[in-house]
């Protein structure tokens, strides 16, 4: 999984979206794990980032057909995880019911290459440590990441994360006050977006749209994928994304 933004002239179809999202998500979480000093485990069928008691274990399934050895290793990693466990299966093909985890589905969405409008708000690409800390706090609040409380600067977004080629953090502001944030990842000729969050003080003011438009401006010649929450889906559809496939998620019971 190379971090690059090389354009491709090959048409992209909805049937490819699960694989594209799987590869991009693995690239993002591997970069995050390496930035935190956590172990990154790469197998044919999955990539795992084995973190501490706060970051937990993240497993990104990469193929729809895990072999018995991979399935057994995935189960063992889950059982001995130091913290919360999250497993993404963009193919919705691996049954993990024996692990006693809660499960749900979210759609993988695909946007074909094309122009985007300029954001209506001030959105900047994070370069300074203080801005990265501001983005980090917006995401922790916006997503209710209780495992990262009490707050420790640089734990969710280490400074080294934005030094990875293809990984960018964006920060939106209204009247000089931080209003939202998000992460964009360009890898293997595909763009994807993570942690699109709005501060509770600025909800329903177009902050998420502005962050997405700024991130997409770097990738108008590339296909883009993401996994959408129920609340986020209308925004993404308005930006040209279409539902391509269901993604199944599993998480430890808190």
C-alpha positions as a LaTeX table, in Angstrom:
\begin{tabular}{lrrr}
\hline
Residue & $x$ (\AA) & $y$ (\AA) & $z$ (\AA) \\
\hline
Unk1 & 0.00 & 0.00 & 0.00 \\
Unk2 & 1.98 & 2.95 & $-1.27$ \\
Unk3 & 1.14 & 6.48 & $-0.20$ \\
Unk4 & 0.81 & 8.31 & $-3.49$ \\
Unk5 & $-1.68$ & 10.38 & $-5.46$ \\
Unk6 & $-0.94$ & 9.11 & $-8.96$ \\
Unk7 & $-3.92$ & 9.49 & $-11.24$ \\
Unk8 & $-5.19$ & 6.57 & $-13.30$ \\
Unk9 & $-7.18$ & 6.58 & $-16.53$ \\
Unk10 & $-8.71$ & 3.17 & $-15.79$ \\
Unk11 & $-12.45$ & 3.45 & $-15.08$ \\
Unk12 & $-13.52$ & 2.65 & $-11.54$ \\
Unk13 & $-16.68$ & 0.63 & $-10.92$ \\
Unk14 & $-18.75$ & 0.29 & $-7.73$ \\
Unk15 & $-17.72$ & $-3.36$ & $-7.48$ \\
Unk16 & $-14.13$ & $-2.23$ & $-6.85$ \\
Unk17 & $-15.06$ & 0.10 & $-3.99$ \\
Unk18 & $-14.67$ & $-2.47$ & $-1.16$ \\
Unk19 & $-11.12$ & $-3.30$ & $-2.23$ \\
Unk20 & $-10.20$ & 0.36 & $-2.77$ \\
Unk21 & $-11.55$ & 1.30 & 0.66 \\
Unk22 & $-9.83$ & $-1.70$ & 2.27 \\
Unk23 & $-6.44$ & $-0.69$ & 0.89 \\
Unk24 & $-6.82$ & 2.99 & 1.76 \\
Unk25 & $-8.06$ & 2.30 & 5.28 \\
Unk26 & $-5.14$ & $-0.04$ & 5.87 \\
Unk27 & $-2.73$ & 2.63 & 4.63 \\
Unk28 & $-4.23$ & 5.22 & 6.98 \\
Unk29 & $-4.27$ & 3.03 & 10.06 \\
Unk30 & $-0.79$ & 1.66 & 9.39 \\
Unk31 & 0.50 & 5.24 & 9.16 \\
Unk32 & $-1.32$ & 6.09 & 12.39 \\
Unk33 & 0.05 & 3.02 & 14.16 \\
Unk34 & 3.61 & 3.61 & 13.04 \\
Unk35 & 3.33 & 7.26 & 14.14 \\
Unk36 & 2.27 & 6.08 & 17.59 \\
Unk37 & 5.03 & 3.48 & 17.80 \\
Unk38 & 2.53 & 0.60 & 17.72 \\
Unk39 & 3.01 & $-2.75$ & 16.01 \\
Unk40 & 1.64 & $-3.09$ & 12.48 \\
Unk41 & 0.95 & $-6.69$ & 11.41 \\
Unk42 & 0.52 & $-7.32$ & 7.69 \\
Unk43 & $-1.02$ & $-10.50$ & 6.29 \\
Unk44 & $-2.51$ & $-11.32$ & 2.90 \\
Unk45 & $-6.03$ & $-11.13$ & 4.30 \\
Unk46 & $-5.77$ & $-8.39$ & 6.91 \\
Unk47 & $-3.70$ & $-5.60$ & 8.40 \\
Unk48 & $-3.73$ & $-5.14$ & 12.17 \\
Unk49 & $-2.52$ & $-2.22$ & 14.26 \\
Unk50 & $-1.91$ & $-3.48$ & 17.79 \\
Unk51 & $-2.03$ & $-0.53$ & 20.17 \\
Unk52 & $-2.14$ & 0.12 & 23.90 \\
Unk53 & $-5.06$ & 0.17 & 26.33 \\
Unk54 & $-6.33$ & 3.52 & 25.00 \\
Unk55 & $-5.73$ & 3.19 & 21.27 \\
Unk56 & $-6.72$ & $-0.46$ & 21.22 \\
Unk57 & $-6.55$ & $-2.89$ & 18.31 \\
Unk58 & $-7.64$ & $-1.99$ & 14.77 \\
Unk59 & $-8.01$ & $-4.75$ & 12.18 \\
Unk60 & $-8.60$ & $-3.95$ & 8.51 \\
Unk61 & $-9.75$ & $-6.98$ & 6.52 \\
Unk62 & $-8.16$ & $-6.87$ & 3.06 \\
Unk63 & $-9.62$ & $-9.87$ & 1.27 \\
Unk64 & $-13.05$ & $-11.53$ & 1.25 \\
Unk65 & $-11.58$ & $-14.99$ & 1.87 \\
Unk66 & $-9.42$ & $-15.22$ & 4.98 \\
Unk67 & $-7.64$ & $-18.57$ & 5.17 \\
Unk68 & $-7.94$ & $-20.65$ & 8.37 \\
Unk69 & $-4.57$ & $-19.47$ & 9.68 \\
Unk70 & $-5.46$ & $-15.81$ & 9.18 \\
Unk71 & $-8.86$ & $-16.28$ & 10.80 \\
Unk72 & $-7.26$ & $-17.97$ & 13.81 \\
Unk73 & $-4.64$ & $-15.22$ & 14.15 \\
Unk74 & $-7.28$ & $-12.51$ & 13.89 \\
Unk75 & $-9.27$ & $-14.18$ & 16.68 \\
Unk76 & $-6.18$ & $-14.52$ & 18.87 \\
Unk77 & $-5.22$ & $-10.86$ & 18.36 \\
Unk78 & $-8.74$ & $-9.86$ & 19.37 \\
Unk79 & $-8.74$ & $-12.01$ & 22.50 \\
Unk80 & $-5.43$ & $-10.63$ & 23.81 \\
Unk81 & $-5.95$ & $-6.98$ & 22.81 \\
Unk82 & $-4.88$ & $-4.48$ & 25.48 \\
Unk83 & $-7.70$ & $-2.05$ & 24.69 \\
Unk84 & $-10.87$ & $-1.64$ & 22.63 \\
Unk85 & $-11.09$ & $-3.62$ & 19.38 \\
Unk86 & $-12.49$ & $-2.41$ & 16.06 \\
Unk87 & $-12.58$ & $-4.59$ & 12.95 \\
Unk88 & $-13.56$ & $-3.30$ & 9.51 \\
Unk89 & $-14.76$ & $-5.78$ & 6.88 \\
Unk90 & $-15.52$ & $-3.86$ & 3.66 \\
Unk91 & $-16.46$ & $-7.14$ & 1.96 \\
Unk92 & $-19.01$ & $-8.15$ & 4.62 \\
Unk93 & $-17.80$ & $-11.71$ & 4.19 \\
Unk94 & $-16.09$ & $-12.71$ & 7.43 \\
Unk95 & $-18.25$ & $-14.02$ & 10.28 \\
Unk96 & $-16.80$ & $-12.97$ & 13.63 \\
Unk97 & $-19.85$ & $-13.83$ & 15.70 \\
Unk98 & $-17.83$ & $-16.24$ & 17.85 \\
Unk99 & $-15.89$ & $-13.30$ & 19.31 \\
Unk100 & $-18.92$ & $-11.90$ & 21.16 \\
Unk101 & $-18.58$ & $-8.44$ & 19.65 \\
Unk102 & $-21.28$ & $-5.96$ & 18.69 \\
Unk103 & $-21.71$ & $-5.48$ & 14.95 \\
Unk104 & $-23.32$ & $-3.04$ & 12.52 \\
Unk105 & $-23.14$ & $-2.03$ & 8.87 \\
Unk106 & $-22.28$ & 1.22 & 7.10 \\
Unk107 & $-22.20$ & 1.89 & 3.38 \\
Unk108 & $-18.99$ & 2.23 & 1.40 \\
Unk109 & $-19.46$ & 5.18 & $-0.95$ \\
Unk110 & $-17.65$ & 5.94 & $-4.18$ \\
Unk111 & $-17.09$ & 9.27 & $-5.91$ \\
Unk112 & $-15.74$ & 9.29 & $-9.44$ \\
Unk113 & $-13.14$ & 11.91 & $-10.46$ \\
Unk114 & $-14.57$ & 15.37 & $-11.00$ \\
Unk115 & $-14.31$ & 19.02 & $-9.96$ \\
Unk116 & $-15.53$ & 20.40 & $-6.64$ \\
Unk117 & $-16.55$ & 23.85 & $-5.48$ \\
Unk118 & $-14.38$ & 25.94 & $-3.21$ \\
Unk119 & $-15.22$ & 25.66 & 0.50 \\
Unk120 & $-17.36$ & 28.48 & 1.88 \\
Unk121 & $-15.40$ & 28.54 & 5.15 \\
Unk122 & $-11.74$ & 28.98 & 6.00 \\
Unk123 & $-10.06$ & 25.56 & 5.81 \\
Unk124 & $-6.31$ & 25.09 & 6.16 \\
Unk125 & $-3.98$ & 22.14 & 5.82 \\
Unk126 & $-2.39$ & 21.49 & 9.21 \\
Unk127 & 1.32 & 22.29 & 9.38 \\
Unk128 & 1.81 & 23.50 & 12.96 \\
Unk129 & 1.76 & 21.32 & 16.07 \\
Unk130 & $-0.75$ & 23.64 & 17.76 \\
Unk131 & $-3.17$ & 23.23 & 14.84 \\
Unk132 & $-2.79$ & 19.47 & 14.94 \\
Unk133 & $-3.69$ & 19.54 & 18.64 \\
Unk134 & $-6.77$ & 21.64 & 17.83 \\
Unk135 & $-7.86$ & 19.15 & 15.16 \\
Unk136 & $-7.25$ & 16.28 & 17.53 \\
Unk137 & $-9.51$ & 17.77 & 20.20 \\
Unk138 & $-12.32$ & 18.45 & 17.71 \\
Unk139 & $-12.24$ & 14.82 & 16.56 \\
Unk140 & $-12.19$ & 13.45 & 20.12 \\
Unk141 & $-15.21$ & 15.58 & 20.99 \\
Unk142 & $-17.05$ & 15.04 & 17.71 \\
Unk143 & $-16.74$ & 11.27 & 17.75 \\
Unk144 & $-17.07$ & 10.87 & 21.51 \\
Unk145 & $-13.75$ & 9.04 & 21.78 \\
Unk146 & $-13.95$ & 8.33 & 25.50 \\
Unk147 & $-10.90$ & 6.06 & 25.41 \\
Unk148 & $-8.79$ & 9.16 & 24.66 \\
Unk149 & $-10.03$ & 10.98 & 27.77 \\
Unk150 & $-8.49$ & 12.51 & 29.76 \\
Unk151 & $-6.88$ & 14.27 & 26.83 \\
Unk152 & $-3.20$ & 13.69 & 26.14 \\
Unk153 & $-1.77$ & 15.92 & 23.39 \\
Unk154 & $-0.48$ & 14.00 & 20.39 \\
Unk155 & $-2.00$ & 10.66 & 21.32 \\
Unk156 & $-4.73$ & 10.50 & 18.67 \\
Unk157 & $-2.80$ & 12.45 & 16.02 \\
Unk158 & 0.95 & 12.18 & 16.65 \\
Unk159 & 3.03 & 14.87 & 14.97 \\
Unk160 & 4.66 & 12.17 & 12.84 \\
Unk161 & 1.28 & 11.31 & 11.25 \\
Unk162 & 1.24 & 14.37 & 8.99 \\
Unk163 & 4.81 & 13.60 & 7.94 \\
Unk164 & 3.60 & 10.46 & 6.15 \\
Unk165 & 3.29 & 11.10 & 2.39 \\
Unk166 & $-0.36$ & 11.21 & 1.36 \\
Unk167 & $-1.75$ & 11.91 & 4.85 \\
Unk168 & $-3.16$ & 15.38 & 5.49 \\
Unk169 & $-5.18$ & 16.85 & 8.35 \\
Unk170 & $-7.50$ & 19.77 & 7.63 \\
Unk171 & $-8.79$ & 22.35 & 10.10 \\
Unk172 & $-11.87$ & 24.53 & 9.51 \\
Unk173 & $-12.56$ & 27.75 & 11.39 \\
Unk174 & $-15.37$ & 30.29 & 11.70 \\
Unk175 & $-14.47$ & 33.85 & 12.69 \\
Unk176 & $-11.06$ & 32.62 & 13.81 \\
Unk177 & $-12.43$ & 29.86 & 16.06 \\
Unk178 & $-11.74$ & 26.19 & 15.35 \\
Unk179 & $-14.96$ & 24.62 & 14.08 \\
Unk180 & $-14.09$ & 21.28 & 12.47 \\
Unk181 & $-11.43$ & 18.93 & 11.24 \\
Unk182 & $-10.80$ & 15.86 & 9.12 \\
Unk183 & $-8.14$ & 13.60 & 7.66 \\
Unk184 & $-7.50$ & 12.90 & 3.97 \\
Unk185 & $-5.43$ & 9.98 & 2.69 \\
Unk186 & $-4.17$ & 9.54 & $-0.88$ \\
Unk187 & $-2.83$ & 6.03 & $-1.41$ \\
Unk188 & $-2.46$ & 3.84 & $-4.50$ \\
Unk189 & $-4.29$ & 6.34 & $-6.70$ \\
Unk190 & $-7.37$ & 6.57 & $-4.46$ \\
Unk191 & $-8.49$ & 9.27 & $-2.02$ \\
Unk192 & $-10.39$ & 8.59 & 1.18 \\
Unk193 & $-11.41$ & 10.60 & 4.20 \\
Unk194 & $-11.54$ & 9.91 & 7.94 \\
Unk195 & $-12.55$ & 11.59 & 11.19 \\
Unk196 & $-14.68$ & 14.32 & 9.56 \\
Unk197 & $-15.84$ & 16.10 & 12.71 \\
Unk198 & $-17.56$ & 19.33 & 13.71 \\
Unk199 & $-17.32$ & 21.04 & 17.08 \\
Unk200 & $-20.64$ & 20.95 & 18.95 \\
Unk201 & $-20.65$ & 24.76 & 18.98 \\
Unk202 & $-20.76$ & 24.91 & 15.17 \\
Unk203 & $-23.14$ & 22.14 & 14.12 \\
Unk204 & $-25.36$ & 22.72 & 11.06 \\
Unk205 & $-23.16$ & 25.51 & 9.70 \\
Unk206 & $-21.57$ & 23.69 & 6.77 \\
Unk207 & $-18.34$ & 22.80 & 8.54 \\
Unk208 & $-18.20$ & 19.18 & 7.43 \\
Unk209 & $-18.92$ & 20.19 & 3.84 \\
Unk210 & $-16.11$ & 22.74 & 3.92 \\
Unk211 & $-13.60$ & 20.20 & 5.25 \\
Unk212 & $-14.62$ & 17.67 & 2.60 \\
Unk213 & $-14.40$ & 20.20 & $-0.24$ \\
Unk214 & $-10.93$ & 21.27 & 0.83 \\
Unk215 & $-9.77$ & 17.66 & 1.01 \\
Unk216 & $-11.34$ & 16.70 & $-2.32$ \\
Unk217 & $-9.68$ & 19.69 & $-4.04$ \\
Unk218 & $-6.40$ & 17.75 & $-3.89$ \\
Unk219 & $-7.91$ & 14.71 & $-5.61$ \\
Unk220 & $-10.31$ & 15.83 & $-8.32$ \\
Unk221 & $-8.56$ & 13.52 & $-10.80$ \\
Unk222 & $-8.86$ & 10.46 & $-8.54$ \\
Unk223 & $-11.66$ & 8.16 & $-7.45$ \\
Unk224 & $-12.60$ & 8.68 & $-3.81$ \\
Unk225 & $-14.11$ & 6.27 & $-1.32$ \\
Unk226 & $-15.26$ & 6.47 & 2.27 \\
Unk227 & $-17.37$ & 4.63 & 4.80 \\
Unk228 & $-20.38$ & 6.73 & 5.74 \\
Unk229 & $-22.24$ & 7.05 & 9.00 \\
Unk230 & $-26.02$ & 7.51 & 8.87 \\
Unk231 & $-25.62$ & 11.20 & 9.72 \\
Unk232 & $-22.83$ & 11.76 & 7.20 \\
Unk233 & $-24.41$ & 10.02 & 4.22 \\
Unk234 & $-26.61$ & 12.95 & 3.03 \\
Unk235 & $-23.57$ & 15.24 & 2.95 \\
Unk236 & $-21.51$ & 12.77 & 0.95 \\
Unk237 & $-24.34$ & 12.15 & $-1.51$ \\
Unk238 & $-24.57$ & 15.91 & $-2.09$ \\
Unk239 & $-20.86$ & 15.87 & $-2.96$ \\
Unk240 & $-21.30$ & 13.21 & $-5.65$ \\
Unk241 & $-20.71$ & 10.02 & $-3.67$ \\
Unk242 & $-22.91$ & 7.00 & $-4.36$ \\
Unk243 & $-23.44$ & 3.90 & $-2.25$ \\
Unk244 & $-21.36$ & 1.05 & $-3.65$ \\
Unk245 & $-21.48$ & $-1.77$ & $-1.08$ \\
Unk246 & $-22.17$ & $-2.52$ & 2.59 \\
Unk247 & $-19.29$ & $-2.62$ & 5.04 \\
Unk248 & $-19.57$ & $-4.67$ & 8.23 \\
Unk249 & $-17.94$ & $-3.44$ & 11.43 \\
Unk250 & $-17.27$ & $-5.32$ & 14.64 \\
Unk251 & $-16.28$ & $-3.79$ & 17.98 \\
Unk252 & $-15.64$ & $-4.99$ & 21.49 \\
Unk253 & $-18.49$ & $-4.47$ & 23.92 \\
Unk254 & $-17.67$ & $-1.57$ & 26.24 \\
\hline
\end{tabular}
